[in-house]
């Protein structure tokens, strides 16, 4: 049965509803629908870290796709903070390139809020750094001077994002990178370290102080502050773990809920749930037929966040669902589809927007096709994960299944010597 006939009109209508993200005397931001395009790295920056023609072309496709909110991929706030050689970097020297990217995007789409995600890769940087000693990896311990410099870089990048025309920033606290690592219970171990401690409030000091400085530089009454969080990292002492040495989840969600409330109180106006660390616990991050029930774990954690705050929450894990041809229990593909389960989660109050990552690579026009009666033309993600393999291999990353450019790159990179 073609997908356009499978999907219920009420589900489509739910996903087509607008959502107010910010309303003040100085700014109104509305998501035109409930589909969020997640930050997906392409590893295709120009040598100085600015957007290359390949980067711009990717975002023009996303612009034409008409998402409810579009998160620009992880932008390192300094070259030292990159995880990949061709990762994008937002700094003074690359400002004009990002201004050009936003200008071209807005020529096609003036409705979708565009949010720049800011990051430092920490233990995964080319020169690895860490807030506490790592048992499984050699990395330099961060100093107070390092933390002050990184904080300054984040404030500068926030100012640059606003000057480039972005509608907001996403403060990246997910996937094992530096800012999320500061939050986990493992950040209790370093004696005398002022950026850690026994309590979550102590471990969140860098987040609170830095966000406060960001908002001072670019006021929150005209700029959207969001945060993507790995609700459970699945690594020893990672955020969401039972204690400083366990990799098992604290299923009470006590610190997850507490941090969600803390983030809202500090000025965050949208939370984006994720889980896992791609380099270490990839099956927590993205579902495949090996772990289909992981989708429900994403839903459980997103609901815990949603029940703790009064701000919108983006849920993750939806790409795996496709048009219902997945390994979730049951034979009725219609009720297992991304469209139905996404709309149901919104109606039940579990999330406010559904986030798609791999699906946005498979078909950047996904939102437009789904919401304008062209669902039978959607290119559905196959969960092959070759986009992730491309990223790890250091080549340009995109949809190897549907886009010939990425298919050819992948074949050349993985061809036996």
Secondary structure, DSSP 8 states (H G I E B T S, - for coil): --HHHHS-HHHHHHHT--EEEEE-SS-EEEESSSEEE---------TTSS--HHHHHHHHHHHHHT-SEEEEEEEESSGGG-SSTT--B-SGGGHHHHHHHHHHHHHH-SSSEEEEEEE--GGGSSS-EESS--SSS--EE--HHHHHHHHHHHHHHHHHHHHHT-SEEEEEE-TT-HHHHTTSGGGG-STT-TT--SSHHHHTHHHHHHHHHHHHHS-TTSSEEEEEEES---STT-TTBSSSS--SB-TT-HHHHHHHHHHHHHT--EEEEE-S-TTT-HHHHS--TTSTTHHHHHHHHHHHHHTT-SSEEEE---GGGTTS-SSSSSS-GGGGSHHHHHHHHHHTTS-SEEEESHHHHH-TTHHHHHHTT-GGG--------HHHHHHHHTS--S-TTT-HHHHHHHHHHHS--
